[in-house]
């Protein structure tokens, strides 16, 4: 068994599973802050109910993110020792800053945010929410900085086969970093917006008409409706940046084999790398040239310019199409729902039914986009500096195979458990509604807080 | 030894990493220990035990992230060597931590009928993670020996470190609970102390005999004179702790925190002994901290952040512990 292939599958599986949870916590922290600030401003306990419902989802997602993140930090050493040995001088400090500035902050204040409502003043509780939300975002900043540097490295020189830093500013704010960060933060926002909208639609279908359900539903739908056009624009800008710095990735995304003008936009195809052509191609003439160069005669890079040095075409081409397709679906669903909520103050049952499976649309788009960009970097681990094949460790293939099998089983089971708990929490909230009294402790706390502030 | 930055920086980071590991072992030690003791508690007691660690475990585990992070960022050569040699135990540790971390959250949110299942997973995860850590310590002490002898010794240390964690957990419960559970915790502490002491003796004896270099560091005159307080004070603290267990709980619950602090001191002394044995190596007898370190300009860049941030981390950790001070009460999301 080839440890390289197995290690790649294992790392891919781990990071795929890991990214699902930061994709939620980054934006959900800010949504919780929004609920909390609305409660502070209005004193309406429905906002606090929404907070308590969604803080549980936050806690669970955070725990999943932490444990899978710890796994990742060990795997650099167990499976990819060549990575830190070659670029450790750059990757190391960025990871260290993530742990120092973000991780501890979140972990310490999460306790107060989750369990401290009765123990600290309302102000400190709000502050804890701010710090946790800020922590997750700062965390994303450092990780994206490192990931972007691996895509478009800058600000360093190679001395004796090791990367040494020349300019930290250039390392952190490397050419693709701002685009990647904005694209990821918006992706997180959309993931959370659809998660909240979808589970609230489930509550709605279960007969829940409580004020906290409406508040959460509206928050989710309007956030999605506002963010999706911004994301489409940001994604387009990100694509142009990739065209400039990683043309071979763009060639794979478009499944374009020959460099030249008048390149069609391929809608459907089965790219065949052996024959260097597309089977069953369905394309819009000159489309890719127009999208990427804003002119029918714009020159688009082709894969044949990068023999043996371009990413696998099939997963990159399809990953990109799944991401864009999901994005279009998000646009249609969120704008329809926003229309009905704004104009009609209601939600048609059919639309609610469509919104339930859309709960995980953010995950689908994020993963598809992630595969596009990460597989699109191959065969490089760090573009032009370190090939993936040169970073793998001297571990026996059988060991990697064994651990991979266990990880996969574990991840599938945990994913099922996670999703069923989300549904359970939504239905439980639907059953309780606003009619049932708040738990005694929460009632006391709310009146106490109201009196105190 | 000249004292310029390229010499000093790896040393500083070795110290910081040591500190992070020690804090991790003490803090996550007690919550892993409570996970192990979970098997011995009844339903209501389990809820109280969870409440005793609920607000803290996340921050506690972060010290492991910092310790591994520092190994990764400050000593990248050693990170790869150590972790590839310990591939399977690291994997078991991770599976254990994953299961424990999520079970903790799931058990409070699933429908009532499924809670028992997540309780068992919580115990299993905690036990697996503790055993894996002990095994790794045992193998590391023998210079990453993964032959039969190393594995057998690893298994012994695995059991003893788990017992030591269970002892930490018991001591934390004595501090955080009252009534029947507190009296139970006193009995648990007494049982687990025996194995803890055995483990410390085993590691103390194995370390010098595994390496002539370490033997010479401990048993040459006059070093033996300076170093003798370490084992002697540890032994006295053990005896004192053993005596405390016969007088707990005291009227008005006085000195309830004392067993935990005593154990923490014993851990710190044992850790100081290990650190002295291995210095200046980060991979025993193979790679020194200077050979394994990152470039000085990278270490300097991290140090700036560390000097600013570490005091803040310690400050807000104290604050979080203070907010949730006193006896554990029901853990609810409000």
Interface residues (C-beta under 8 A of the other chain):
Chain A: X52 X55 X56 X59 X60 X62 X63 X64 X66 X67 X68 X69 X70 X71 X73 X74 X76 X77 X78 X81 X82 X84 X85 X88 X89 X90 X91 X92 X93 X95 X96 X97 X99 X100 X101 X103 X104 X105 X107 X108 X109 X110 X111 X112 X114 X115 X116 X117 X118 X119 X120 X162 X164 X165 X168 X393 X394 X395 X399 X403 X406 X407 X410 X414 X417 X421 X424 X425 X439 X441 X442 X445
Chain B: X54 X55 X56 X58 X59 X61 X62 X64 X65 X66 X68 X69 X70 X71 X72 X73 X74 X76 X77 X79 X80 X81 X82 X83 X84 X86 X87 X88 X90 X91 X93 X94 X95 X97 X98 X99 X101 X102 X104 X105 X106 X109 X110 X111 X294 X295 X297 X298 X301 X302 X305 X306 X309 X310 X313 X316 X317 X319 X320 X323 X324 X331 X332 X333 X334
